[in-house]
């Protein structure tokens, strides 16, 4: 696994049961520290682990809220940062102490950051992406507070796909660009399961992500057609998950909501061996089964659960459930 350079100095704990023991180093969480010591502790960990010196906007006294979470599956590292307003500095001294050796794909989740990266100044807005060399000099200051996610990719993974660009690499990609939404949808789809990926799977995901990011940075899209197709398919699946409870969810609705043709939507599903309708039904049935097996929904009727998951017809639901799982919905109730 690829961890931030100073992460070995911090305690790591298992965070999920499953096929393997996974680790989630809760790198920085000021909630575990006495309020009077929170800011000093946070700035110390920020510099030791990430090689970033904090520059307070105001004199800090009392409570300070900050948390950084890291998940990794080699060669990918995913981090989320949330912290009250302060400035961050990473100059030659900090870089020499903690070298990242990776490119960073930064996603703005908050109200924006004022950046100076390798001498290039700009301000991010919500949804923007920034692709930059993690060992480029940096100054940053939040408009209000820090709220962002960062994916780290090895240079060797991204470099072969990038167009010719000045170095150190710094590319600000506004959220308004069409491909930005596609890249963000792919990033969101990957964030949750990253800890479950094998090294081989993570390598394939990293390559696909690198190709998408390279296109967003200006590379020709033709050599990376498969990466675009995969990202678009993930975008459709995210749309389905967000609208699964609507009985009217069909190819026309999804295609219209995503700005693509119905034919394009069907073509994207073709290589999966599953149609759009089959995917929606399978997802709904899975949600229904989880609800039926849960003690928390013991008092809800089968019909209520079926309709809440988007089924419009109870006979259709019963037939589909029997075909999918080989038993009737009510058969799961005693087990709950």
C-alpha angles and dihedrals in degrees: 000000000000112000131176109276097256098038095105088071091067132071118258126203134191108259106182139029119226143095091337139014107264126196129221112185104203087209100183127011116152091193087081092058132075109267094240091056100039101099095043091048092047094051091048093052092043091057097041097047104030104021092238121136115212120227110195117224089207134013105279120227127158127355121017122180119212136142134176122187125191131196123179141183111169123287092016128071123185124192135178121202126198120169142142118261118299138124128261125211128188111174134156094289094053092042092053090052096047118020116192099193091196141094116247126220104201121196119195112224098164138052096294145280131241104228136193105184116176089335095311113121125203142136124237126221129204110293097018121136125216121194112196145151108267089219095054116113111265143189120179138174128181122233089219111340140337116266116154146121128228130199116198119211126183112250090237090059097052103030097073091058101042124103119235105289135161116270139267085051115243120160123167110201114192118221089237093072112100096231092051091070090051092050091047092051089053092047091050091050090053100044098077102046099037093106091055096055121108116228090257093051092045089052091055091046091049091052092049091048091048091054092050092048091048091055090049087052091055106274118144110269099215097080089050100049094126091054090053092048092051092048092049091050090052088050091055091048091052090051090051093051091050093050101031095119093059111099089207094061104130138139093276093053094046094045092049092048091051098042097244136113122263089239091055090050092053092046091054091056096046098086091051093065089233129095124227090253093050091050092051092047093048092050092048092049091050091052090048092051092050090051093047092051095047119098087213092069097043092118095051119094123240089244092053091052093046094050092044089056092055103266111141097190126049095204089051090051094050093049093047093046093050091048094048101043105017095237139075121264091244091057089073095057099080090050089057 
